[in-house]
Amino acid sequence: EIAQLRARGEEDVVQLEYYSKVVPGGKRAIFPMLTKERHIRPHREILEEIKKDIKKLDWYCIADPGSTTCFATLFCAIHPYTRKLYIMDELYETNQEGTSTRKMYPQMDSKMMEFYPNSDVNDEWYKAHDEAAAWFSTEVMDQYGVYFMPTQKHMNKKEHGLSLIKDILLHDLVSISDRCAELFKEMELYAKD
């Protein structure tokens, strides 16, 4: 069986099924074009590249508030003229004691101010959260007076979003900070089935 799998080019399946090792890539990889060499950049280089246009950029704080597994947040900027996406940083909390709004939002606010100092969180940042976590929007508004808009993932086909991400990767329209280790790992291991 191992020889047959290897003959079909499915070394990733052999490693997973027979040796309990996860191998990124393989035939079932969703983002086979994603590489550290091509897409990951030192954080300081990204900061240097965007510093002259910091006020022109569209800034995003995107939260996936999970209370039982993981609470993840990305901090991104898009240059409105070049359409280049900069993924600046992440918060990735897996300890359930740290996934409450009171624990996470102050960290989110701190990151937003780190990347765009003296900005107005309500007016100069687009803030969104996974629509399945309606509790987060209610809590962050009640506790901090900050509005997070729910995504509308249910209205779109997943394949369309994946296609867009692939195009962005293929055409080098994204720079991912080396601070985003968990994001890179999730994208690298994202596979069909």
Secondary structure, DSSP 4 states (H G I P E B T S, - for coil): -HHHHHHTT-HHHHHHHHH----S-STTBS-TT--HHHHEE-HHHHHHHHGGGTTTSEEEEEEE--SSS-EEEEEEEE-TTT--EEEEEEEEE-SGGG-SHHHHHHHHHHHHHHHSTT--HHHHEEEEE-TT-HHHHHHHHHHH----EEP-GGGS-HHHHHHHHHHHHHTT-EEEETT-HHHHHHHHH-B--
